[in-house]
Amino acid sequence: MFRNLLTIFLLSICSVSNAQINEIGVTIGASNFIGDIGATNYISPKDLGYGIQYRWNRSPRHSWRASYNYLKLSGDDAKSDMMMRKARNLSFKNNIHELSVGIEFNFFEFDLHNEWFSFTPYLYTGITGLKYDETYFDKKKQEKTEDAYSLAIPLSAGFKAQINKRIVLSTEIGLRYTFTDNLDGNNPSSNKYAGSRFGNTNSNDWYVFTGLTLSYTFGKNPCYCAPN
């Protein structure tokens, strides 16, 4: 009985340690903004974004993940379906640096030690730190005041596939709910520019990043250990 329990324990330890394989990859994609300026499409990738990503696959069912992305956000009232926005005719641009850490949950077991093709849909969430341009509008012209920082909650859904022993390809759509309402310059935080505020100042900004990531995996090969 003890021998059987010891065998199960050692196999469990071995299985967990074998699943601790690493991935590092590059991401390229496009973003779209959801706020007080421009179109209100939820998924409409148009502004280039790119970054790097690291995964630590803690088990075939979940991974810890860290990533850095540089994104461009923009909006143009002329492209909105809302007549009030068309008449206002404002546009904005912003540069976003985001650093995110969180956890990824796989729907199916995704064991990177497999010698054959494998795939799974997944969900990701965590916390994201943002650096962006704090701006305001002066006579319909966007003006920058300083660099600003905030947080966001990422909510992402994706699909990944192990296309050979070392390469993983994944595609993902990620919504970011931010803790700021001034990515588009409609609600500057300083009271100095209070007269420049417009739109819905009680609702924070959102944006979406749709991307493709190509990752290289590295780590020890699996071992199947049991007492003699």
Stockholm file with secondary structure:
# STOCKHOLM 1.0

chainA/1-228         MFRNLLTIFLLSICSVSNAQINEIGVTIGASNFIGDIGATNYISPKDLGYGIQYRWNRSPRHSWRASYNYLKLSGDDAKSDMMMRKARNLSFKNNIHELSVGIEFNFFEFDLHNEWFSFTPYLYTGITGLKYDETYFDKKKQEKTEDAYSLAIPLSAGFKAQINKRIVLSTEIGLRYTFTDNLDGNNPSSNKYAGSRFGNTNSNDWYVFTGLTLSYTFGKNPCYCAPN
#=GR chainA/1-228 SS CHHHHHHHHHHHHHHHHHHCEEEEEEEEEEEEEESSSSCCCSSCCCEEEEEEEEEEEEETTEEEEEEEEEEEEEEEGGGCSCHHHHHHCCEEEEEEEEEEEEEEEESSCCCTTCSSCEEEEEEEEEEEEEEEEEEEEETTEEEEEEEEEEEEEEEEEEEEEECSSSEEEEEEEEEEEESCSCSSSSSCSSGGGGGGCCSCTTSCCEEEEEEEEEEEEECCCCCCCCCC
#=GC SS_cons         CHHHHHHHHHHHHHHHHHHCEEEEEEEEEEEEEESSSSCCCSSCCCEEEEEEEEEEEEETTEEEEEEEEEEEEEEEGGGCSCHHHHHHCCEEEEEEEEEEEEEEEESSCCCTTCSSCEEEEEEEEEEEEEEEEEEEEETTEEEEEEEEEEEEEEEEEEEEEECSSSEEEEEEEEEEEESCSCSSSSSCSSGGGGGGCCSCTTSCCEEEEEEEEEEEEECCCCCCCCCC
//
